[in-house]
Amino acid sequence: MKVVKYSIVLIFLLFSLLNIYTNYIQQTAPITPNKIEEEFDASLLYIRSLNQLIVHVDSLNSGPTIAENDSLNYANLMARTLRMRFVHGWSQYTWKNNWILAFIQPLHPHLMGVVKPDDILNYSEALCSQQSIIGMEALKKKGFLFRKVGFLKDKKGHFTYEIKLRDGWHYYDLDKEPDLKTLENNHRPSIERLAKDTLLREKAYADKDPWVADRLLASYDNDNPVNVFPARKMRFVHRVTLFFSYWAWLFVLFSFIWWDKRHKQSL
């Protein structure tokens, strides 16, 4: 019986070591996607963390200091960088990153989706929500105010964000990649203005499915708290399961030791 118990502990320990190796030791660069149908710059794949992203955008901004009248320009540079850094896809953890999360994956269809910004930057593909999370968190570090903007909440929708400056809100859609010239020449309008201005909206999304400009954008919901991480529950689940993926073997070991001692005392 002891052999079985400690074999279980050993298996748990091996899984834990694999997770630690994958997350902290193994260095694998993001893979350039085989099929690219959107703007993409493989030279930006060196950006693997929020800090590296901020340093890169700071260099485009001629330094880390943002003049008050350059705030919108800085946010534009961040958006340009991220839309070129990723292609549309889904960055997901595997059991090698978090074996307990993989074990409970059937509980939620999106459970393996990465929400930690630095982890998303280990991939070349990201969903609209994942790209927006990085943009919002990076801008937050630079002192910006942001809020999530969602679409078609109860269906297969979309996820973007707005930033707030003195003159109001400004809208960013990194994943669907609307026409930059159109939006930037119009001072990066808010989603409210876009939803009301049919000509501007259709021009910005002219190369997309007409459904995007005609219906999707009109379904916007920007009634969300300011500067609040939009995937708090999922981030909590990831943190808890990651902790146990590292230390479950120790809990199991102590449980077996406690059980054996209790069993001996009852004899």
KEKE-3310 file (N, C-alpha, C; in steps of 0.2 Angstrom, whole numbers, plus 5000, padded with zeros to 4 digits):
npx = (5004:5010:5019:5010:5005:5016:5020:5010:5012:5025:5022:5013:5023:5032:5024:5022:5036:5037:5029:5035:5047:5043:5036:5046:5059:5061:5064:5056:5053:5040:5030:5031:5016:5009:4999:4995:4984:4982:4989:5005:5020:5034:5046:5043:5041:5050:5046:5041:5035:5026:5034:5044:5037:5032:5044:5048:5038:5040:5052:5048:5041:5050:5056:5052:5044:5028:5021:5008:5000:5003:4998:4987:4994:5003:4995:4990:5002:5005:4994:4996:5008:5004:4994:5002:5010:5003:4993:4976:4970:4970:4977:4983:4985:4993:4993:5006:5009:5000:4995:4984:4974:4972:4966:4954:4948:4936:4926:4924:4923:4932:4943:4956:4961:4973:4975:4984:4994:5009:5010:5002:5010:5019:5015:5011:4999:4982:4967:4953:4950:4962:4972:4967:4968:4981:4985:4977:4982:4996:4995:4989:5000:5007:5000:4987:4969:4957:4944:4934:4926:4913:4904:4889:4885:4879:4881:4892:4903:4913:4928:4935:4943:4942:4951:4953:4955:4958:4949:4939:4933:4942:4942:4948:4952:4960:4961:4951:4956:4953:4953:4968:4971:4959:4953:4963:4965:4953:4954:4954:4940:4926:4918:4905:4903:4907:4897:4886:4889:4887:4894:4907:4910:4908:4918:4929:4929:4928:4934:4930:4918:4902:4893:4899:4901:4888:4880:4887:4895:4886:4880:4887:4894:4899:4898:4907:4918:4931:4948:4949:4954:4948:4946:4945:4940:4944:4958:4960:4956:4966:4978:4976:4975:4987:4996:4992:4996:5010:5012:5004:5008:5015:5005:4998:5007:5009:4996:4996:5006:5000:4988:4994:5000:4989:4982:4990:4989:4976:4977)
npy = (4994:5006:5008:5011:5023:5032:5031:5038:5051:5053:5054:5066:5075:5075:5080:5093:5097:5098:5108:5119:5119:5122:5134:5143:5140:5134:5141:5147:5154:5164:5157:5160:5163:5151:5154:5170:5183:5196:5212:5210:5209:5200:5204:5209:5199:5198:5204:5200:5203:5214:5225:5225:5228:5241:5248:5247:5254:5266:5270:5272:5284:5293:5292:5289:5298:5306:5319:5330:5334:5324:5312:5305:5301:5293:5282:5278:5273:5262:5254:5252:5245:5233:5228:5224:5215:5203:5190:5185:5174:5160:5161:5148:5139:5124:5107:5106:5118:5120:5108:5105:5114:5110:5098:5101:5107:5103:5110:5123:5130:5140:5139:5137:5147:5160:5174:5182:5195:5195:5182:5180:5186:5177:5171:5171:5172:5179:5182:5194:5199:5195:5203:5215:5216:5216:5228:5237:5235:5238:5252:5256:5255:5266:5276:5279:5280:5267:5258:5243:5238:5230:5219:5212:5204:5192:5183:5177:5188:5203:5211:5226:5241:5257:5273:5286:5303:5321:5327:5317:5301:5288:5277:5260:5246:5232:5220:5217:5227:5240:5254:5263:5276:5282:5283:5289:5301:5306:5309:5298:5293:5291:5275:5278:5289:5283:5273:5281:5288:5284:5285:5287:5276:5265:5268:5266:5253:5247:5237:5225:5212:5218:5217:5219:5233:5237:5231:5224:5234:5243:5237:5240:5240:5250:5252:5250:5247:5258:5256:5243:5226:5216:5202:5196:5185:5173:5175:5173:5160:5154:5157:5151:5137:5136:5137:5126:5116:5117:5113:5102:5089:5090:5092:5080:5071:5074:5072:5058:5054:5059:5051:5038:5039:5041:5029:5020:5023:5020:5006)
npz = (5000:5004:4994:4983:4987:4988:4976:4969:4975:4969:4956:4956:4960:4949:4939:4944:4944:4930:4926:4933:4926:4913:4915:4920:4917:4904:4889:4876:4860:4854:4840:4823:4815:4802:4793:4788:4788:4791:4797:4802:4811:4812:4818:4830:4839:4849:4860:4875:4887:4898:4902:4892:4881:4885:4885:4872:4866:4872:4866:4853:4856:4858:4871:4889:4895:4895:4887:4890:4879:4871:4874:4868:4856:4861:4866:4853:4847:4855:4852:4838:4839:4846:4837:4827:4833:4836:4828:4824:4835:4847:4862:4873:4888:4892:4898:4902:4907:4918:4926:4934:4931:4918:4921:4926:4916:4908:4915:4911:4895:4891:4900:4899:4892:4891:4902:4909:4906:4903:4901:4889:4880:4877:4866:4848:4844:4848:4856:4853:4866:4873:4867:4870:4884:4886:4880:4889:4901:4900:4896:4908:4917:4913:4917:4912:4911:4908:4901:4898:4883:4877:4866:4859:4871:4875:4865:4852:4853:4854:4860:4866:4870:4879:4881:4893:4891:4894:4886:4884:4880:4870:4857:4855:4844:4843:4838:4827:4818:4812:4800:4802:4798:4796:4809:4817:4810:4814:4827:4835:4839:4851:4856:4857:4848:4836:4835:4832:4821:4805:4793:4796:4804:4794:4785:4793:4795:4783:4775:4781:4786:4782:4792:4804:4805:4803:4813:4824:4830:4834:4845:4857:4873:4885:4898:4910:4924:4928:4925:4930:4930:4918:4918:4931:4939:4931:4931:4945:4946:4938:4946:4958:4954:4948:4959:4966:4957:4958:4971:4975:4977:4989:4998:4996:5001:5014:5018:5017:5026:5038:5038:5039:5052:5060:5057:5063:5076:5079:5080)
capx = (5000:5014:5022:5005:5004:5021:5020:5006:5016:5030:5018:5012:5029:5034:5019:5024:5042:5037:5025:5040:5052:5039:5035:5051:5066:5061:5064:5054:5051:5033:5031:5027:5010:5010:4994:4994:4979:4982:4995:5009:5028:5038:5052:5041:5040:5055:5042:5039:5033:5023:5040:5047:5032:5032:5051:5048:5033:5043:5057:5044:5039:5056:5057:5047:5040:5023:5019:5000:4997:5005:4995:4984:4999:5006:4990:4990:5008:5003:4989:4999:5012:5000:4990:5007:5013:4998:4988:4970:4970:4968:4983:4980:4989:4993:4995:5013:5010:4996:4991:4977:4970:4970:4962:4947:4946:4929:4921:4922:4926:4938:4947:4963:4963:4978:4973:4990:4998:5016:5010:4999:5015:5023:5012:5010:4991:4979:4960:4952:4951:4969:4976:4965:4970:4988:4984:4974:4987:5002:4993:4988:5006:5009:4995:4981:4963:4954:4938:4932:4920:4911:4899:4885:4887:4876:4882:4899:4904:4919:4930:4939:4944:4943:4955:4950:4959:4954:4944:4934:4935:4945:4941:4953:4950:4966:4960:4948:4961:4950:4958:4971:4971:4953:4952:4968:4963:4947:4956:4952:4933:4924:4913:4898:4903:4907:4890:4881:4892:4887:4899:4914:4910:4908:4924:4934:4928:4926:4937:4927:4911:4897:4889:4903:4899:4881:4876:4891:4897:4880:4878:4892:4892:4905:4896:4911:4922:4937:4954:4948:4956:4942:4946:4947:4938:4948:4964:4960:4956:4973:4983:4975:4977:4994:4999:4992:5000:5017:5013:4999:5012:5017:4999:4996:5012:5008:4990:4997:5009:4995:4984:4997:5000:4982:4980:4994:4987:4970:4978)
capy = (5000:5012:5009:5014:5030:5036:5032:5044:5057:5054:5057:5073:5079:5075:5085:5099:5099:5099:5114:5124:5119:5125:5141:5147:5138:5133:5148:5146:5160:5163:5154:5164:5159:5149:5158:5177:5186:5203:5215:5206:5210:5195:5206:5211:5194:5198:5207:5195:5205:5221:5230:5225:5232:5248:5250:5247:5260:5272:5271:5276:5290:5297:5293:5287:5304:5307:5326:5330:5334:5318:5306:5301:5299:5287:5277:5276:5270:5256:5251:5251:5240:5227:5225:5221:5210:5197:5188:5183:5166:5159:5158:5144:5135:5117:5104:5107:5125:5120:5102:5105:5118:5105:5092:5103:5111:5102:5114:5129:5130:5145:5139:5136:5154:5164:5181:5185:5199:5193:5175:5180:5188:5171:5168:5176:5173:5181:5184:5202:5200:5195:5208:5221:5215:5218:5236:5241:5234:5242:5259:5258:5256:5273:5281:5280:5277:5263:5253:5238:5239:5223:5219:5206:5201:5186:5179:5177:5195:5206:5214:5231:5246:5265:5276:5293:5309:5327:5328:5312:5294:5286:5269:5256:5239:5230:5213:5218:5231:5245:5258:5267:5283:5285:5284:5294:5308:5309:5310:5292:5294:5286:5270:5281:5293:5278:5270:5286:5291:5279:5286:5286:5269:5261:5270:5263:5245:5246:5230:5220:5210:5224:5215:5222:5241:5238:5228:5223:5240:5246:5233:5241:5241:5252:5253:5245:5251:5261:5253:5236:5221:5213:5194:5195:5178:5169:5176:5170:5152:5152:5158:5146:5131:5135:5136:5118:5112:5116:5110:5097:5083:5091:5091:5073:5068:5076:5068:5051:5053:5060:5045:5032:5039:5040:5022:5016:5025:5016:4999)
capz = (5000:5004:4987:4979:4990:4987:4968:4968:4977:4964:4950:4957:4960:4942:4936:4947:4941:4923:4926:4935:4921:4907:4916:4923:4915:4897:4885:4869:4857:4850:4833:4818:4812:4796:4789:4791:4784:4793:4798:4807:4811:4816:4822:4837:4844:4855:4866:4879:4894:4898:4903:4886:4877:4887:4883:4864:4864:4874:4861:4847:4858:4860:4878:4893:4898:4890:4887:4891:4873:4867:4877:4863:4852:4864:4866:4846:4846:4859:4848:4832:4841:4847:4831:4823:4837:4836:4823:4828:4837:4854:4866:4878:4892:4891:4904:4904:4911:4924:4925:4938:4926:4912:4923:4927:4910:4906:4919:4907:4889:4890:4906:4897:4889:4895:4904:4912:4901:4902:4898:4883:4876:4875:4860:4843:4842:4854:4854:4855:4873:4876:4865:4874:4891:4886:4879:4894:4907:4898:4897:4915:4920:4911:4920:4908:4913:4903:4903:4893:4879:4875:4861:4859:4877:4876:4859:4850:4852:4853:4866:4865:4876:4878:4886:4895:4892:4896:4881:4884:4878:4864:4856:4852:4842:4841:4834:4820:4814:4808:4796:4807:4796:4797:4816:4820:4808:4817:4834:4839:4842:4856:4853:4856:4842:4830:4834:4829:4814:4801:4787:4799:4806:4788:4782:4797:4795:4776:4773:4786:4784:4783:4798:4809:4805:4803:4818:4829:4834:4837:4851:4862:4881:4889:4905:4914:4929:4926:4927:4933:4926:4915:4919:4938:4941:4928:4934:4951:4945:4936:4951:4963:4951:4947:4966:4968:4952:4961:4978:4977:4979:4996:5002:4996:5005:5021:5020:5018:5032:5043:5038:5042:5059:5063:5057:5068:5083:5080:5080)
cpx = (5004:5017:5017:5005:5010:5023:5016:5009:5021:5027:5016:5018:5032:5030:5021:5031:5042:5033:5031:5045:5049:5038:5041:5058:5066:5060:5062:5051:5044:5035:5028:5022:5011:5005:4993:4990:4978:4988:4999:5017:5031:5044:5050:5040:5045:5051:5039:5036:5030:5029:5043:5043:5032:5039:5051:5043:5036:5049:5054:5042:5044:5057:5051:5042:5034:5020:5011:4997:4999:5002:4991:4988:5002:5002:4990:4996:5008:4999:4992:5004:5009:4997:4995:5010:5009:4994:4982:4971:4969:4974:4980:4986:4988:4994:5002:5014:5006:4992:4985:4972:4967:4965:4955:4944:4939:4924:4919:4926:4932:4943:4954:4966:4967:4975:4979:4994:5005:5015:5007:5005:5020:5020:5012:5003:4988:4972:4959:4953:4958:4973:4974:4967:4977:4988:4982:4979:4993:5000:4992:4995:5009:5004:4989:4975:4960:4947:4937:4926:4919:4905:4895:4886:4885:4877:4890:4900:4911:4921:4936:4940:4944:4948:4952:4955:4955:4948:4939:4937:4937:4945:4947:4951:4956:4966:4957:4952:4957:4955:4961:4970:4965:4951:4957:4967:4957:4948:4953:4945:4931:4919:4906:4897:4903:4900:4885:4883:4892:4893:4906:4915:4911:4915:4930:4934:4926:4929:4935:4920:4906:4894:4893:4901:4892:4877:4881:4893:4891:4878:4883:4890:4899:4903:4900:4915:4928:4943:4954:4949:4949:4941:4948:4946:4943:4955:4965:4960:4963:4978:4982:4977:4984:4998:4998:4995:5007:5017:5008:5003:5014:5011:4997:5001:5011:5001:4991:5001:5004:4990:4987:4998:4994:4980:4984:4991:4980:4971:4979)
cpy = (5006:5013:5013:5022:5034:5036:5038:5051:5059:5057:5064:5077:5080:5080:5092:5102:5101:5106:5120:5124:5123:5132:5146:5145:5137:5140:5146:5152:5159:5161:5158:5160:5157:5153:5165:5180:5193:5206:5211:5208:5205:5198:5209:5206:5193:5201:5202:5197:5212:5226:5230:5229:5239:5251:5252:5254:5267:5275:5275:5283:5295:5298:5291:5292:5306:5314:5325:5330:5328:5311:5302:5298:5293:5281:5274:5272:5263:5252:5248:5245:5233:5224:5222:5215:5203:5196:5185:5175:5166:5156:5154:5140:5128:5114:5104:5114:5124:5114:5101:5109:5114:5100:5095:5107:5109:5106:5120:5129:5134:5144:5139:5143:5158:5171:5185:5189:5196:5186:5175:5182:5183:5168:5173:5177:5175:5183:5192:5203:5200:5201:5215:5221:5218:5226:5239:5241:5238:5250:5261:5259:5263:5278:5283:5277:5273:5260:5249:5240:5232:5224:5212:5202:5193:5181:5179:5184:5197:5210:5219:5235:5253:5267:5283:5298:5315:5328:5323:5305:5293:5279:5266:5248:5236:5224:5214:5223:5236:5250:5263:5275:5286:5287:5289:5301:5311:5309:5304:5293:5289:5281:5273:5285:5288:5275:5274:5288:5285:5279:5284:5279:5264:5262:5266:5256:5243:5239:5224:5218:5216:5223:5219:5230:5242:5236:5227:5229:5244:5243:5235:5242:5243:5255:5249:5250:5253:5258:5247:5231:5217:5205:5192:5187:5173:5169:5173:5163:5150:5152:5152:5139:5130:5134:5128:5114:5111:5112:5105:5091:5084:5090:5084:5069:5068:5072:5061:5049:5054:5053:5039:5033:5038:5033:5018:5017:5021:5008:4997)
cpz = (5000:4997:4982:4981:4988:4979:4966:4969:4972:4958:4950:4957:4953:4938:4938:4944:4934:4922:4928:4929:4915:4908:4918:4920:4907:4893:4878:4866:4854:4843:4828:4815:4804:4791:4792:4786:4786:4794:4804:4806:4815:4820:4829:4842:4849:4861:4869:4886:4893:4898:4896:4881:4878:4884:4875:4862:4866:4869:4855:4849:4860:4867:4883:4896:4892:4891:4887:4884:4868:4870:4872:4858:4855:4864:4858:4845:4850:4855:4841:4833:4842:4841:4826:4826:4837:4829:4827:4829:4845:4858:4872:4882:4890:4898:4907:4908:4918:4923:4929:4934:4921:4915:4924:4921:4908:4910:4915:4901:4888:4896:4904:4894:4893:4896:4907:4906:4899:4899:4891:4878:4875:4869:4854:4841:4849:4851:4855:4862:4876:4873:4869:4881:4891:4885:4885:4900:4906:4899:4904:4919:4918:4913:4917:4912:4907:4906:4897:4889:4876:4870:4861:4865:4877:4870:4858:4848:4851:4859:4864:4871:4874:4883:4887:4895:4894:4892:4880:4882:4871:4863:4853:4850:4839:4836:4827:4815:4810:4805:4801:4805:4797:4804:4819:4817:4811:4825:4838:4843:4847:4853:4852:4850:4836:4829:4831:4822:4809:4796:4790:4801:4800:4785:4786:4796:4787:4773:4777:4783:4786:4790:4804:4810:4806:4810:4825:4833:4837:4844:4857:4869:4884:4896:4910:4919:4926:4929:4932:4928:4924:4916:4926:4940:4938:4930:4941:4951:4943:4941:4956:4960:4950:4954:4967:4963:4954:4967:4980:4980:4986:5000:5002:5001:5012:5023:5021:5024:5038:5044:5041:5049:5063:5063:5062:5075:5085:5081:5088)
residu = (MET:LYS:VAL:VAL:LYS:TYR:SER:ILE:VAL:LEU:ILE:PHE:LEU:LEU:PHE:SER:LEU:LEU:ASN:ILE:TYR:THR:ASN:TYR:ILE:GLN:GLN:THR:ALA:PRO:ILE:THR:PRO:ASN:LYS:ILE:GLU:GLU:GLU:PHE:ASP:ALA:SER:LEU:LEU:TYR:ILE:ARG:SER:LEU:ASN:GLN:LEU:ILE:VAL:HIS:VAL:ASP:SER:LEU:ASN:SER:GLY:PRO:THR:ILE:ALA:GLU:ASN:ASP:SER:LEU:ASN:TYR:ALA:ASN:LEU:MET:ALA:ARG:THR:LEU:ARG:MET:ARG:PHE:VAL:HIS:GLY:TRP:SER:GLN:TYR:THR:TRP:LYS:ASN:ASN:TRP:ILE:LEU:ALA:PHE:ILE:GLN:PRO:LEU:HIS:PRO:HIS:LEU:MET:GLY:VAL:VAL:LYS:PRO:ASP:ASP:ILE:LEU:ASN:TYR:SER:GLU:ALA:LEU:CYS:SER:GLN:GLN:SER:ILE:ILE:GLY:MET:GLU:ALA:LEU:LYS:LYS:LYS:GLY:PHE:LEU:PHE:ARG:LYS:VAL:GLY:PHE:LEU:LYS:ASP:LYS:LYS:GLY:HIS:PHE:THR:TYR:GLU:ILE:LYS:LEU:ARG:ASP:GLY:TRP:HIS:TYR:TYR:ASP:LEU:ASP:LYS:GLU:PRO:ASP:LEU:LYS:THR:LEU:GLU:ASN:ASN:HIS:ARG:PRO:SER:ILE:GLU:ARG:LEU:ALA:LYS:ASP:THR:LEU:LEU:ARG:GLU:LYS:ALA:TYR:ALA:ASP:LYS:ASP:PRO:TRP:VAL:ALA:ASP:ARG:LEU:LEU:ALA:SER:TYR:ASP:ASN:ASP:ASN:PRO:VAL:ASN:VAL:PHE:PRO:ALA:ARG:LYS:MET:ARG:PHE:VAL:HIS:ARG:VAL:THR:LEU:PHE:PHE:SER:TYR:TRP:ALA:TRP:LEU:PHE:VAL:LEU:PHE:SER:PHE:ILE:TRP:TRP:ASP:LYS:ARG:HIS:LYS:GLN:SER:LEU)
# end
